Amino acid sequence: MKSDIKLIDSKGKRLDGRKFDELRKIKIEAGVLHRAEGSCYLEWGENKILAAVYGPREAIPKHTQNPLRAIVKARYNMAAFSVEDRKRPGPDRRSREISKVISEALENIILTEKYPRASIDVNIEVLDAEAGTRCAGLTAAGVALADAGIPMKDIPASCAAGKIEDQVVLDLGKEEDNYGNADLPIAISPRSGEVLLLQMDGHLTEDEFNKALNLAINGCKIVSDIQKKALLDKYQPALEVD
Ligand code: CDP
């Protein structure tokens, strides 16, 4: 969408003062819900997200069971009050798509073969949305899964890069998402660098795509450090007592 809004000023600063390779402020807290096996509250810019993990438990209905591995059911949901125009409650095309891509990303990092016939359920509730909620939701899910003690190859980290005013930048904010040229959300396994999710909205040249991908991978590594710190903040005090 074209607009008269200037997304980058003459000094290279973005609308919220960030440089091209800066993330919005991220705050993560692990283990916030006592009924869930594992949980996480995450703020990413103005996004506010809760993730809760239940299971592994017997998959129901039975015909959904896989005799060789657990199934991973991520459910991304936006609260009616999370967006500017009230969102009609319940699943829609967009939330089904996001649930599907997040489920597939998590299936590729969780050691699902350890839990045949089981289901691992991951609920992602978006309380406040301001662009980049699938990345923020997947990042929160990673922390909640680790908090639940679900064995994984690594803790998945997610982040997007995009293009605004013909420049490749990290982590688009709301106006940048609305009026920018492209958005490239990814998720990786930070240690191996394996890509777990990659989507693209808009157009990028091959060169811009490579730049955006590298920027997003670096962003994921920063996100990964914040995830690990949140888990250490919760578990280190207990380790020190032992
Ligand atoms: O949130 P994400 O960037 O992963 O997905 P999107 O489909 O690109 O949506 C971008 C943003 O549009 C969301 O983060 C919300 O802020 C907003 N949105 C909205 O206002 N109303 C909706 N029904 C869906 C999204």
Residues whose N, C-alpha, C, O or C-beta is under 5 A from the ligand:
A	BS01	CDP	V83 E84 K87 A129 E130 A131 G132 T133 R134 C135
